[in-house]
Every structure is written in structure tokens, then in C-alpha cells.
């Protein structure tokens, strides 16, 4: 066996071991953290699958959310298409999960459904160590129902901020909609006045023309 083949096999083995560790850790967090379980509920119900690609250094693997946990694999799911294509660097992935770096999340290239992409970005932040350690005691509790999961203020703060931002955007859209309606109403009134004026001018001109013909 050549050295290059042996090196490839060792790299493949290390990556497999790493994926097993990640699968164990992420599945444990998903099952024992009530906030993340609620946040990932739509992903689990839809069995969302991801392709994670790192281009510095190059490697890729697949992640699937299931009711059994978060599954990691080197092969794509055989029974479904990939929902999201995620491209990043290894350094940015480390920054996201170790430090909860929002800038690294923004620089990720994600292909797929727009709404699903935004939900995935939010979910990434909740899986980061700073968010997990903000309320680590929740891992040891099993609420009777998922909706009864209690989260600390630090963990729900980003979600509340996003809700406030969306509410503000909705209010701004309502204001813009009213402004557009008023503009349309004014334009319609002006158009009516123009039509009436044009009709009056036409009638007057026709009357003058008829009068001149009769007067001759």
C-alpha cells in the first residue's frame, strides 16, 4: 500500500470518528435541551438534510435531522434529496460553534429554500457553546411537554429581538401600504378630473364648431 493511499485511509478514518463524536454530541443536545428541541422541531418533522462543504481545507459530509437525533454521514441520504447546501471554511465553522460568531454565519454560502436558510442560521446560533452554556442546567431536565421548556433570558433574547424586528418591519409595511393606497386614490381622483375636463373641453369645442357651421 502506497503512502498516499495510507494517508487517505487515515484521514477517512479520522473523519468517521469525528462524525461519530459530533453525532453523539448533537443528538444528546437535541434530546436534552428544550429550547433547541423547539427550535429544531420543523427540521425534525420535515427530516431536513444538509450537505456541509468546507473549501479550506476541502471536505464534505451530510447531516440529517430525525426523531432519533442529528445524524452525520459521509454519504448523501439515499431516500431523499439534500434540502440545503452549506459552504464555509473550517475556521468559520469553529468560530460559529465555539464562539457563536454571527459574522461567520453571515458569510456562509447556503443554497436552498429561503425560509429554511433563515431558520437554519438561527438554529446554528443556538447550537453554539455560548448559547448552550447560558442555560446548561436545562440539559438535565426533562419537561413533560416540549412547550413547557423553560429558557433563560440570555437564550431567548435573540429570538425576542428577531420578533421585534419582524414586528417593526410589518408595521413599516403597513405604513407604506397606506401611503401607496393614498397615492393611488389621489392619482385616481386626478385622472377623473382630467377625464371630466377633457370631456367638457371636447363638448365646448364641438358646440363651437356646430355653432360656426350654423352661423354661416
N, C-alpha and C positions, 0 to 999 in steps of 0.2 A: 504493500500500500504506500503510495507516494505521500510526501509531507503535506501537500496541498489538500489531498483528499482527507487525510487525518485531521488537518486543521478545520476543514469544513464540517466533519463529523463532530468534532469537539464543540464548535460554535453552535451547531444544530442541537446538540445535547444540552448545552448551557441555556439556550433559548427555551427549550422544552421545560427544563427545570424552573426557569424564571416564570414561564407562563403558568405552571402548576402552582407556584407560590402566589402569583397575582390572582389566580382564580380562587384560591382558598381565602385570601385576604379580602378580596372584593365581595365574594359571596357571603362571608361572615358579616361584613359591614352591612350589606343589603338586608340580611335577615334580622340583624340585631339593632339596627339604627332606624327608629321610626320615621324620622324626618326624610331620610334618603329613600326609605321604602315608599313613602307617599310621593316623593318627587319622581321616583322611577316607575311608578305604578303603570303609567301609559306605555313605557318602554317594555315592561314585562308582559303586559296584556297583548301588545302587538308583536312580541318576540322580536324586537328590533335587533338587527345585526349590523355590525360596523366592520370596516376594514381600516386598520390603523397602519399608516405607512410613515416610516421615518426615512428621510432622504440624507441626513447627516447624523450618524452613519446609516447606510441603507439596510433596512429590514422591514418586514411587514407581518402582521398577524390579524386574526379575526376575533371579534368579541360579539357575544350574543346574550341578550337579557332573557332569562327564562324564569319560570316559577321555582326552579331548582337552584338558581343563583346566577352569577355572571360567569359565563363560560368563555375560556380563552383557547384558541386553537390556531395552528399554523395553516390549516386548510379551511377553505370557504365552506359555509353550510351547504349541504347537498340538497336540502329540501326547499331553499328559498333564496331569493336574490339579496344582495347587500343593500341595506337602506341608506347608509351614509358612508362616504369615502372621506377619511380624515387624514390629512398630510401635515406633518410637523417635523421638527428636529428632536433628537433625543434630549438635548439640553432644555428645550421648551417644555417637553413632557415632564421632565424632572421639576422644572420651575412651577408647573401647574399643580402637580400632586404633592410636592414637598412644601412649597411656599404659597400656594394659592394665587399665583401671579395672573392677574387679569389681562395684562398686556400680551402674555404668551397665548392666552385663549383667543384673543382678538386676532393674532397673527396666524392662527391655524387656518389652513385651507380645507373647507368642508363642502363636499358635494352631496346634493340630495334635497329632500323636501325642506323648504324654508322654515316652516314652523317647527319641524323636527330638529333642525340645526340649532335654533334658538333654545329649545328645551334641552338639547344635549350640552350646550355651553353652560347653562345653569346647573345641570347635573354634575358636570366636571368640577365646578367650584365646590359643590357640596361633598365631593369625594376627596378633596384636598385635606391635608393634615391639619391646617389651622382650623378649618370648619369642624373636623371630626373631634379634635381635642377641646373645642369650645364647649362641647356637651358630651364628653366621653361616657359619663355615667349612664346615658340612655342605652348604651350597648348592653348593659347588664339587666335591663328591664324588658319585660315582655308585656306591652299593653294588651288589654282584652280585645280591643279593636284598633285597626290602623288609624282611624280618625281620632283616636284618643291619645295619639303620640304627643308628648309634651316637649317642646323645643325651647332652648334658651333664647334670649333676646338677640344675642350676637348672631345666632344661626339664622333666625328668621328676618333679621334686619335687611339683607339684600333682597329678599322676596318682597318685603313691605315696600322697599324703595322702588322696586320694579312695578309693583301695583300702583303706587302713587304716580310714577312716571307715565304709566299707561292711562291712568285716570286723567292726568293733565293733558295728555295727547288727545284723548276722547273729547274733553271739554274744548280744547282748541279747535278740533274738527267740527264740533257743534257750532262754535262761533263762526268759523269760516263758512259753514253750510248756510247759516242765517245771512251772512254777508252776501254770498252768491245768490241766494233767493231774493234778497232786496235788490241786488243789481239786475237780476233777470226781470223783476217786477217793474223797475224803472225803465229798463230797455223796452219792455212790452208797452208801457204807457207812452213812451216817446214814439214808438212805432205806430201806435194807434193815432196819436196826434198828427204824425206825419201823413198817415193814410187819410185822416179827415181833412187835413189841409190840402193835400193833393186832390182829393175829391172836390172840395169847394173851388179850388183854382180851376179844375177841369170844367166844372159846371159853369163857372163865370165866363171862361173863355169860349165855351160852346154857345152860351147865351149871347155874348158879344158878337160872335160870328154869325149867328142866326139873325140878330138884330141888324147887323150891317148888310146882310143879304136882303132882308126885307125892306130895309130903308132905301135901297137902290131900286 
